[in-house]
Amino acid sequence: MASVSGKTNVLVCADPESQSGKARKARALGVRVIGEAVFLESLPSV
């Protein structure tokens, strides 16, 4: 995605503590910010 909005469910970042513009906006909107490892662990195994 090019941007974060109130419709965004979760933002996946390499660094979940990131202070990037997208991460700051996500937090301000109440969107969860998670790391790549957490995201990958949440995917179903195949």
Backbone bond lengths (Angstrom), bond angles and torsions (degrees), N, CA, C in turn:
res aa  C-N    CA-C-N  psi(-1)  N-CA   C-N-CA  omega(-1)  CA-C   N-CA-C  phi
1 M - - - 1.448 - - 1.521 109.40 -
2 A 1.289 113.39 148.67 1.456 118.75 179.53 1.525 112.33 -83.85
3 S 1.343 116.58 -23.34 1.460 118.88 -178.06 1.524 111.06 -150.94
4 V 1.316 115.68 168.42 1.460 123.11 178.75 1.527 107.67 -106.24
5 S 1.327 116.12 137.90 1.462 119.82 176.70 1.519 108.94 -137.21
6 G 1.293 116.50 178.11 1.453 121.46 177.00 1.516 112.96 -63.89
7 K 1.322 117.23 -15.35 1.462 122.05 178.40 1.528 112.37 -86.81
8 T 1.328 116.86 -8.36 1.460 121.61 -180.00 1.523 109.02 -73.16
9 N 1.334 116.90 131.12 1.468 120.87 179.55 1.510 112.58 -84.37
10 V 1.330 116.66 -42.08 1.459 120.80 -177.31 1.528 108.48 -155.21
11 L 1.319 116.72 146.19 1.459 122.32 175.58 1.523 107.38 -111.18
12 V 1.326 116.88 123.26 1.456 122.46 179.24 1.524 108.13 -99.75
13 C 1.324 115.79 123.70 1.470 121.95 -178.69 1.525 110.17 -127.22
14 A 1.313 115.92 154.55 1.460 120.00 173.20 1.526 109.19 -62.17
15 D 1.333 116.38 -38.07 1.464 122.46 179.04 1.525 108.41 -121.44
16 P 1.339 118.19 106.30 1.461 119.74 -177.58 1.538 114.01 -65.45
17 E 1.327 116.92 -13.16 1.470 120.95 176.81 1.528 111.55 -94.04
18 S 1.317 116.10 9.99 1.460 122.35 -177.07 1.532 111.65 -53.12
19 Q 1.302 115.36 144.73 1.463 121.62 174.84 1.524 110.23 -110.33
20 S 1.338 116.24 25.36 1.463 120.45 177.71 1.521 109.60 -63.95
21 G 1.301 116.12 165.28 1.461 121.08 178.98 1.519 112.11 -58.50
22 K 1.339 116.39 -43.54 1.470 120.07 179.70 1.526 111.17 -63.80
23 A 1.316 117.09 -44.51 1.462 120.54 -178.75 1.526 110.81 -64.89
24 R 1.309 117.48 -43.04 1.470 120.52 178.14 1.520 110.94 -62.20
25 K 1.332 117.07 -43.41 1.463 120.68 179.64 1.526 110.10 -64.90
26 A 1.329 117.12 -42.14 1.464 121.01 179.45 1.529 109.89 -58.72
27 R 1.309 116.63 -47.92 1.467 120.18 -179.63 1.526 111.10 -62.03
28 A 1.321 116.89 -40.88 1.464 120.90 179.39 1.530 111.27 -62.85
29 L 1.341 116.28 -31.55 1.465 121.51 179.46 1.528 112.63 -87.92
30 G 1.327 116.78 -2.44 1.457 120.40 -178.91 1.515 113.91 80.71
31 V 1.336 116.96 19.03 1.463 122.43 178.87 1.526 108.59 -85.82
32 R 1.333 117.14 133.93 1.462 120.66 178.44 1.520 110.53 -66.66
33 V 1.317 116.19 139.69 1.462 122.86 176.23 1.518 106.24 -116.57
34 I 1.339 116.75 118.17 1.462 120.93 -178.01 1.520 110.31 -126.01
35 G 1.313 115.72 160.02 1.455 121.92 177.87 1.514 111.84 -83.13
36 E 1.318 115.19 164.23 1.462 120.85 -179.51 1.526 111.87 -60.12
37 A 1.329 117.51 -40.77 1.471 120.89 -177.90 1.525 110.51 -62.25
38 V 1.314 117.88 -43.25 1.470 121.79 178.92 1.518 109.73 -63.50
39 F 1.322 116.76 -42.39 1.462 120.97 178.59 1.532 110.51 -60.95
40 L 1.323 116.59 -48.36 1.470 120.15 -178.13 1.516 111.39 -63.32
41 E 1.329 118.23 -36.55 1.461 121.51 178.13 1.521 111.71 -67.20
42 S 1.328 117.79 -24.86 1.463 121.19 -178.30 1.525 112.52 -81.34
43 L 1.330 117.16 -12.66 1.470 120.29 179.22 1.521 110.42 -76.42
44 P 1.334 116.71 144.17 1.463 118.82 178.92 1.533 111.43 -66.70
45 S 1.302 116.02 145.76 1.480 121.77 176.38 1.508 109.53 -74.57
46 V 1.304 116.13 144.25 1.480 120.19 176.10 1.503 110.17 -122.49
